[in-house]
Amino acid sequence: MNKTNFRRAVYAGSFDPPTKGHLWMIREAQPLFDELIVAIGINPEKQTTYTIDERKEMLRAITADFPNVKIDSFQNQYLVNYASSIGADFIIRGIRTAFDYEYERSMRHINYDLQPEISTVFLMPPREYAEVSSTMVKGLVGPHNWPEIIRRYVPDAVYKKIMQDQLHNQTND
């Protein structure tokens, strides 16, 4: 394929842990591009539950059916500059709420100022995923019947990882 026709996009986030909303975004975005890079943005000042390797492993497991999806990570650079560094022409962003729209609209303009050749593509997840976030999922762990509740919001591979970690934590307490 001629490089000028090759369409590469980046979908970035913390993915701590990946949710069904993240998977929906990946599933919707990947057929639009020749290659979709799902990139974990590493913020050393942000406390995460899962290591970068654990998040990459979960992302690889849930994207195994998509041959054009690659998993990567980046740190200490703006997303738009990371996208440029890997030859991506598009950034994928999700819009769940009016707040997301306002924030992402502003970021799109800043990204254009930094790298005008990179376009931002917005996807709007369906209602059942619009309120799901990694923070929400982590906040549901603990109370009675929590495994049944979080199973609704995370892909099977992520659910298994969460359950494995909880079992490990219980045996070490």
N, C-alpha and C positions, 0 to 999 in steps of 0.2 A: 504494500500500500504506500502510496506517495505520502510523505510526511506532511505536505500541505493539506491533505485531506484527513489526516489523523486527528481525532477529537479526544483530548484528554481533559478530565475534570477532577477536581478535588472536593471531597466532602470531609470536613474536619469537625472534630469535637473532642471532648474528654473521654467519652464512652466509658464512664466509670460507675456502673457497668453499661454495656450496650443494652438497649431496650427494643421492644417491638416497634416503637416509633422510629428508632435508628434504622432498623431492618427495613421498614417500609420505605424510608428515604432512599436507602441503597437499592432496593428492588425497583423503585420507580426511576431512579437516575441512571442505573447501569445500562439499560437498553438505548439510552439517548447518546451514548458515547462509546468510542472504541475502547477506552480504558478509563476506569474510575478508580482513583486513589482515595482510599479511606484513611485519613491521616489523623493520628492522635496528637493533638496539640499538648505539649508538656509545659506546664507552668510550675516551676520548682517551688513557688510560694503557695500553691494550692495543695491542701491535704487531700490525698486520694485514698480510696479503700483498696484498690487493686493496683498492682505494679504495672509498669508499661508492658512487660512481657505477658502478664496475665490478660491484660486488655487486648493485646495483639492476638493472643491465642483464642480468646472468645470471639473476636472479630473474624479471624480466619475460619473458625468453626461455623459461624452463622452465614458466611459468604461463600462457603465451599461450592455451592451450586452456580456461582457466577464466575466463569473463567476470565472475564475481563476486569475483575475487581482485584486490586492489590492493596495490601495493608502496609502502612508506613507510619512514621512519627516525625515530628519536628519540634524544635525548641529555640527560643531566643530569636524569633523572627516573626514578622507579621505574616498572617496567612497568605495574603496576596503576593508577598515576596517569595514565600515557600512555593506557591503555585508557579510563579515565574521560573524559579530555580529548577523545577522538574519538567518544565515545558508544557504546563497545563494552560489551556485557554479559557477555562471555566471554573468557577467556584459554585458549589451547590450549597444552598442554605434553606432551612426550613422555617416556615412562618406558621406558628401555632396560635398566636394571639395578636391583638392590636399593638401591644407593647413590643412583641417580636418584630412586627412590621416596621414600627418607627425606628427601632434600633438597627435592624438590617438595612433599611433604606439609607440611614446615615452612613453605615459602614460601606455600603455599595458606593456611595459618592467618594468617601475617603479612599477606598480601594482604587477607584477610577483615577483619582489624583495621583496615586502612587504607581499604578500599572494600567494605563488606559486600554491596553490590548487584551486585558482579561475581563471577561463578562461574568456577571453574577446571575445565576439561575435560581429562582425561588420556587419551591414546591410547598404545597399546603397539605399536610397529612389529614386523613379523615378524622372525624370526631373521636373515635375510640382511642386514637393515639395523641390527640392534641394536648391532653393534660398530663401525659406521661413524660417523666424526666428521670434521669439517673438518680438525682437527689430524692425524688419522691419514692422511687423503688427502695433505696437504701433506708429511708425513713419508715417503711412498712415492715421491715424485718424486726422480729421480736415478739410482738403481742400474739395472743392465742390465735391459732389458725393462719398465721402469716404466710406459711408456704403456699396455701391455696390461693391467697390473695395475690402474691407477687407473680405466681405462675401465669396470670392473665397478662402481665405487662412485659415479660422478658422472653426471648426465644429459648427453646429447650436447652441448648448448650450452655447458655448463661444461667438458667435455672439450676442445672446440674452443678455448675461451678459454685453458685451461692450455697446450695445445700451441702456440698462437699466441705466448703469452708466453715459453715455453721457446725457441722458434725465434728470437724477438726477442732474448732474452738471449744466445743462442749467437752470433748475428751481431754483437752489440755487445761480446763478450769479446775 
